[in-house]
Amino acid sequence: LEIELSVELADGLANYSNLEERARNLRYRFLNRAADHFDVRYIALAHHADDQAETVMMRLLRGSGATGLAAMDSAGPGRIVRPMLMLRREQVLAYLDRIGELHVADGSNLSRTILRNRIRHDLLPMLERDYAPKLRQRLTGLALEMRSLDDYLSREARGELHRRLRSPARLDLTGFAELHPALANATLREWLRMRIGDLRRIYRGDIERMRRLCTVARPGSIAVLPCGWRLRCEYEAVLLEQVVSDGASRESDRVPAFEVELSRDGATAIPAAGFMFMAGLLRPSDRGFPGEA
């Protein structure tokens, strides 16, 4: 097919506590490097509707809220797109069979030690057989509805966060208790996303504890969060700070000078500074391109 092939061998995976997550992070970094090398605008991933349904079920089991149940988007982050997200696995296999194309099945997908595989091979088939026919379609539809809801709420929350930030580490609590709980939770999620970089280990229970602490707002009250962070109440404000190994807080407002290379297409989170940079390459053919090429 005259398509250039780029191959890398990854290391640093031995004795890692979460092998799947580490491998995924390395894969995505490689894909972005390859995209830069070949100067391409999109990275197309082959996630399909069954993958989406499994992701929603996994997050239901872990107690995720609307943001988690939104699961995978058809585009993003960065230049990633998922053009097959509405296709079932059986449709993909039927198409390959129809055109006489062979495919390779990853043997690790059969391992019952991985939660996703147990959901795929055991839980979802049992639920569809005995309780809810076409459950996968319902879960995919739920993800679409939650994605729409989350997009709207996140936009409102970013505005609320902008009005309340005294500094990247401090949030003004004036009138916070009067906010609708959904908006208050979303505002705290956006703040965490800005400060920490992602919400991978932050669960709905963590957000609820944060909101309750902010609503009561007793100076000195503390909510301990995963990943070495904590929330601490001050007078009419709350501080999101890292905790060093001896249990003391690390002053988050004073950061030494440093450099960070920005991704040329997509998001670059800089938790130490409290910024998220979104970058993209404009071309003359793009809608909204400023002026002549």
N, C-alpha and C positions, 0 to 999 in steps of 0.2 A: 504493500500500500504506500510505500515511500514515505512513511511517517518516522521521523527521527525518534530514537528511543534513548531515554536517559535513565540510568540505573545508579543507585547509591546503596552502600551497605551501612546500616546503622549500628552503632555500638552504644554503650552506656545503659543497656536494658537489664543487665544482670542484677539480681537481688533487689529489684525495684518493687515497692509495696503494691503499686497498682500498675501492672504491666500493660493492660489495655489502654489506660489513659496516657501513659508515657509513650507507648508506641504510636497512638493517635497524634499526639503533639509533634513527634518527630516526623510523621508522615506529612502533616500539614505544613511544617516548615520546609520540608523537601519540595512539596508541590509549589509553594510560593517561590522558592529559589529557581525551580525549573521554569515557572511562568516568567520570572524576570529574565532568565537566560534566553528564552525563546521569544520574549517580547509579546506575550499573548495577554488578552484582556480578561479572559474567563478561565476558571478551573471548574470543569463539569464533573460532579460526583454522581455516582450511580445509585444513590439511595432511592428506594421505591416505597410504595404505600405500605407494604408489610413492615418495612423497617420503621416507618413512622408510627404505625400502630403499636409495635413492640416498644418503641421509645416512650409513647404515652403511657402504656401499661406499667413500664418500669418506674416512671415518675409518679404514677398513682400509688404504687406500692411504697414509694419512699416518702409520700406525703407532700408532694409538690403542689404549689398553687397555680394560678392562671399562667404565670410566666413559664413555669416548667412544663405545664400541659400544652403550651403552644408548640413545644417540641421543635422540629427542624423547619426552617423557612425555605422557600423555593430559591431565595437569593440571600447570600451573605453568610458569615461576615466577610468583608473585603470583596474579592473578586469571585468567590465561590458561588456556583449556581447548581441547582438540583433539578434538571429538566424531567426526571422520571418519577418525581415524588407522588404523582397521582396514578401511577401504573402499578398493578398488582404483580407479585412475583410470578404467578402463573401466566400472566399475559406476556411477560418478558421471555419466559421459557418457551411458551407456545410460538412466539415470534422467531426465536432462534431455531426451533425445530422446523418451522415452516420454510425458512431460507436455507436449511441444511447446515447451520453453523454450530460447530462444537463449542463447549464452554468448560471451564474448570471450576470445580467446587472446592472451596477451602475446607480441608479436613477439620480444622479447629472449630468450625461451625457446628460440629456434631457433639462437641464436648459438653456434658451436662454440668461441669464444674462452673461454667459461665452462666450468670443469671439470664442474660438475653437469650441464650440457647434454650434454657429450661422454659422460659416464657414462650418461645417460638414453637418448640416441639411438644411441650406438655400442657402448659396452662391455657394458652389461647385455644388450641384445638378442643380441650375439654370444655371450656366455657362456651365455645360456639356449638359444640355437639349437645350439651346438656342444659344450657341456660339462655344463651343469646346468639342465635344464628346471625351471621354477618357482623359479628362484633368488631372485626378489624375495620370494616367500613365505617362503623359508628365512631371508633376511636380516631380514625383519620379525619372524619367530619368534626369531631370535638377539637382536634388540634387546630383546624382552620378557624373555628369560632373563637378559640382562646387566643390565637395569633392576632385576630382583628381586635379583640378586646384589649389585649396586652399592648398593641401598638398605640391605641388611643390613650390608655391610661399612662403609659410611659411618657408620651408627649406632654400630658398634663403634669406629670410628676417632675419632669425636667424643668418646667417653668417654675414650679413650687420650690424645687431645690435651688434654682438660681436666685430666687428672692430671699432664701433663708441662709445661704452660705456666708458666714463671716470670714472664713478662710477655708482652704481645702479640708482642714481637720475639724472645723467647728460649725455646728448648725444652730441657728437661732430657733428657740422653742416658743417664742411669743405666739400665742394662739394655736399652737400645734394640737392641743387637746381638742380643739373645735373642728379639726379637719375630719372629713369622712374617713373611716378606717381603711378603706381601699386605697384612697389617695395617700394617706399617711404611710401605709406599707409600701406603696410604689415609690414614694419619695425616698424612703430609707433604702430601698433596693437600688435606686439610681445612684445614691450616695455611695453605697458599698461598691457598686460597679465601677464608679469613678476612682475610688480610693484603692481598692484591692485589685481591680482589673477584670475579675470575673466572679460569678456566683456559683461556681461548680460545687462547693462544699457548704453553701449557705442554704438552709432549708426554711420552710414556712414557719416552723416553730421558733427559729432564730429571729426572723423578722417580727413575729408577734411579741417576743420578749423585748426586742428593741422598742417597739411601739408603746408597750405598756410602761417601760421605763421613761420614755420621752413624755408620755401623757401625765404620769405622776410627777416627774421632774424633781425628785428630791436630790439636792446637791450631795455628791459623794456616792450615789447609787451606781452600781456597775453591772453590766451585762457582758458575760464572757462569750466570745464568738469563736468559731473554728478558725484554723489557720493562723493562730497567734495574734488575734485582734480582740479588742474589747471596746465597749461603749461606756463612757463615764459622764455622769451628769455634773454640770456646773450651775451657777446661777443664770437662769433663763437661756441656757445653751447646753449642748451636749458635745462631747469630744470623742472622736473615733481615733483610737491610738493603737499602735503595735505594742506587744508585750515582749520584752527581752527575756532571756533564759532564767534570770533570777526572780522573775515575776514583776519587776518594776516596769513602768511605762517608758516608752521611747518617745521623746518629744517630736511630734510629727510636723510641727510648723516650721522648724528650722532644719533645712536640708542643705548639705554642702553642694557646691557647684558640681555639675556632672553633665555628661553628654549622653543622648540616646538617639540612635539612628531611627528615623521614621520610616515605616513601611510606605513605599511609594504608591500603593494602591490598597486601601483598606484602613483598619483601625490600628493605632498604636496606643496602648494604655501605659501611662507613666504614673503609677500609684504614688510614688514619693512626692510628686508635685501636684497630684490631684487633677491631672489633665487626661483627656482622651482626644487624640488627634485623628481626624478623618481626612485621608488624602486620596486623590484620584487623578488620573491622567486625562486631560481634555484633548480631544482631537478636533480638527476643523469640521468634521462631519457631525460632531455631537450637537444635540439640541442645547441651546443656551450657551454655545461657545462665544466668549466675549470678543466681538470684532472680527477682523479678517485673520486668516491663518497666520 
